[in-house]
Amino acid sequence: MIEIAQINKSFDGKNQIIEDLTLTVPDGKIVGFLGPNGAGKSTTINMMTGILPIDKGRISLNGIDIEKEPLKAKQIFGFVPDRSDIFLRLKGLEYLNFIADIYQVPEEMRQEKIKYLTEQFAIDHALGNYIQSYSHGMRQKIAVTSVLLHDPDIWILDEPLTGLDPKSSHALKQMMREHADKGNTVFFSSHGLEVVEQICDEVAIINHGKLLFYGTIEELQAKYQTDQSLENVFLELTNDA
Amino acid sequence: MMRNTWEVTKIMLKMQYSSGGKHSNTWIYALLAVILIPFFLIIMMQVFGAIIENVYHMLTEVNQESMLLGFVLLFITAILLFFSFITILSAFYFSDDITAYIPLPLHPYQLLIGKAANPLIYNYLISAVIFIPFLFIYGSISSAPILFYVYGFILFIFFPIIPFTIVAIILMFLMRYVNIAKNKDRSKIFMGAGSLIFVILVNVLVRLNLDDAALMSAFTAYIQEQEGLLKMITTIFPPAYFGALSLHFANSWQGLLAIVALLAIFIITALLFIWAGQRFYLKGVRGMSSGSKGNLSEKASHKLTKQRSILKTYIRKEIKIIIRTPAFLMQCVVQPLFFPVFITVILFLDLGEGLSSLGSVTPEKNLFLILFMLSIVMLSINATAFTAISREGPSRKLNLFLPIPFHHLIFAKLLVAYLIPLIPFILITFIGIYVNIPIHILIGWIGISLLYNCLAVIINFLIDVYSPKLHWTDEQELFKGRFTPLFISLGQTAFFGIITLILWNTNMENVYLIMLILLIAVAGLTDIAKTYLKKKITLETLQNLDN
């Protein structure tokens, strides 16, 4: 479970990027995090993952405060950042092993998982190559694989499907579903509303650092008394962006 | 056409020198420049002014003072050739930003001119430090006419480009053939460093094989001829001959002819450079290293997936990235190696015999102080430490969301930055043994240098934490336009230089006492730096680097 309680963030001390944001993401659900560019999605995710300090408020992951016990909290979640151009000078397998070492995944288990996951994402043939030579989609796949390696309870994914081919996208969506069905949490940001509509149990929409809506898509349509597509409701909601 | 070239050059320079962050440290640079530049200039003018004056008067006796001009131009040429190897390799071949420019409708030579701008700025800076003070010292000693300074200015503008274009043409030609190798990064590094070592070796071999008797008879013949010595020393590099001649005969038509000849050489080399660039440059840069075979055997796979501790795995990752990134390898590992190589070359040259007995003839106190200052100069600037955080670039977020204990992270970075400068230091130590430095001095020097290395690593690391360059698009940008490490290094040199000067001039002759004083000074400062680092640098500091 992810609990975000009245968090605030400002980079210059004047303009609030995130203002009193409160959100609880329950176990067993896939939650889509939506908002226009500059709404505060990445800032929120960065605070959830310990990349940015929180000015005010509290974020806890399965009850562990990210600010107070960062190491413990970081063991619980796996994160796919929005940028995939990381550790370009490492070979694919070296990167996966680096992550496995950081999370102290036992040798036998990591070997099994690397084999299974890289076959699933069809990158097993490129593990000896430098990440630098990978396409954007392949880099995304290696980043997703690295998260799945240590089997975290909570998945936090920033635009995870961008650049994936249909087969890998399908495989990842299926994995997300299976992970949530086991009682875990999947929280992901996306620009693709169709994907959100397809796989999310609930959506959170923010704009100007404030939460505009949190609930199921049906609740969203009911609230705005419309049977319009999510895209239209989203546009209407964030119209003043 | 010219407009496009200018635009590309401007953009390339902007990419190299923009801070990328929100902090502008211009005022600090200005302040440091105002304090440090006159300090070093005064020292240089004082030390070299007297030497130049003596040599000048000695040479005027035999009517060969033009040799001094030729010698300085040759000296500048040697240094520029040496540095051009490094800067051209870095800018032309180890910088990935070229891929962003290749799709633009530009000729290869236009990209090349843009790429050349930054290394040329370095050439001008180096030649300004040597040539401008020399020009004024020589001018005032010889009561030179105004045309001397005019020609001096023309030389300053055009002369540094000539060695640069020569090195560029050679490297472009070589790289065009290296670029077919599978691991392009590695082969380029080997080729670059190899060609430089080859040049040094040839130089050493030629010098070693010189027949002293033949040299003496040539010398006596040349000395009787007008401008004979100048001719003798500049036969290997005619631009230095014409440059020197133009200054020497500034007031006559000979000077004018010489400067015209020099400009003609400049135009020829520049045209050759453009021609070679158009023909070879892009063939040498396109493509990238893909690593080994994509498919790994079961055995290789198992080897690569061994479990290690967090600290060990992080240290390995740091080292791998430095070794595999040409820009990092060049700046952090290879470049510091040139200093000991340079000293080795000097040892094998004319000064060899004098220097090899240096250890046994110099008073112990003075010897120790010289060695101590050598360590300060070598270790005070540490590229591995002042890029410790910035090197991560887009990967830096991982440090924050991965469960890596903060002290492991910092320790791994400091340890790697501590170990890499030890490679050139070990080389220098061997040279120390070769020149017969007494064992107690050697041990004292190694001990204090190892301790000072801690201090230098912490200082350089703090520089990176307080003024990081995180938003780079190309690894080269980490090293360009970052003057703080240089100024801080000069500051350290000045600080310890003053202590050394005081100790040098006191009556204290006991070398152990000198060692103890310096040890206390370095240990005290290291402790302060360590305490500061522990207290002030926290996880939050890293979290806030972007803001």
Contacts between the chains, C-beta under 8 A, distances in Angstrom:
chain1	res1	chain2	res2	distance
A	11	B	547	5.1
A	46	B	397	7.9
A	49	B	400	7.4
A	49	B	401	4.1
A	50	B	400	5.6
A	50	B	401	5.5
A	50	B	543	7.5
A	51	B	397	5.3
A	51	B	400	4.4
A	51	B	401	5.5
A	51	B	543	6.7
A	52	B	543	5.8
A	53	B	540	5.4
A	53	B	543	4.8
A	53	B	544	6.7
A	70	B	403	7.8
A	70	B	539	6.8
A	71	B	403	5.0
A	71	B	405	6.3
A	72	B	403	8.0
A	74	B	401	6.2
A	74	B	402	6.5
A	74	B	403	3.8
A	75	B	403	5.0
A	79	B	401	5.0
A	81	B	397	5.5
A	81	B	398	7.8
A	81	B	401	7.7
A	83	B	394	5.1
A	83	B	397	7.7
A	85	B	394	5.0
A	86	B	394	5.6
A	86	B	395	4.0
A	86	B	397	7.8
A	86	B	398	6.3
A	87	B	317	7.6
A	87	B	321	7.3
A	87	B	395	5.3
A	87	B	398	7.7
A	89	B	320	7.0
A	89	B	321	5.1
A	89	B	324	4.2
A	89	B	325	5.3
A	90	B	317	7.1
A	90	B	320	6.5
A	90	B	321	7.2
A	90	B	324	8.0
A	91	B	291	5.3
A	91	B	292	7.5
A	91	B	304	7.5
A	93	B	296	6.4
A	93	B	301	6.7
A	93	B	304	4.8
A	93	B	305	6.8
A	94	B	304	6.2
A	94	B	320	7.1
A	96	B	305	7.7
A	97	B	304	5.9
A	97	B	305	5.0
A	97	B	306	7.6
A	97	B	313	7.7
A	98	B	313	5.7
A	98	B	317	5.5
A	99	B	402	7.5
A	100	B	305	7.2
A	100	B	307	7.4
A	101	B	307	6.4
A	101	B	308	5.2
A	101	B	309	7.5
A	101	B	310	6.4
A	101	B	312	7.9
A	101	B	313	3.7
A	102	B	310	5.7
A	102	B	313	6.8
A	102	B	314	7.8
A	102	B	402	5.1
A	102	B	403	6.5
A	102	B	404	5.9
A	103	B	402	8.0
A	103	B	403	6.9
A	104	B	307	7.6
A	104	B	310	7.4
A	105	B	307	7.7
A	106	B	307	6.8
A	107	B	305	6.7
A	107	B	306	6.7
A	107	B	307	4.4
A	110	B	305	5.7
A	110	B	307	7.4
A	111	B	301	7.4
A	111	B	302	6.9
A	111	B	305	5.2
A	114	B	305	6.6
A	124	B	295	7.8
A	125	B	294	5.2
A	125	B	295	5.3
A	126	B	294	4.5
A	127	B	294	6.9
A	127	B	295	7.7
A	127	B	296	5.6
A	127	B	301	7.4
A	128	B	291	6.0
A	128	B	292	4.9
A	128	B	293	5.1
A	128	B	294	5.1
A	128	B	295	6.4
A	128	B	296	4.4
A	128	B	300	7.2
A	129	B	290	5.2
A	129	B	291	4.4
A	129	B	292	7.6
A	129	B	294	4.7
A	130	B	289	6.2
A	130	B	290	6.3
A	130	B	291	4.1
A	130	B	324	7.7
A	132	B	288	6.4
A	132	B	289	7.2
A	132	B	290	8.0
A	133	B	288	6.5
A	133	B	289	7.4
A	133	B	290	4.1
A	133	B	291	6.7
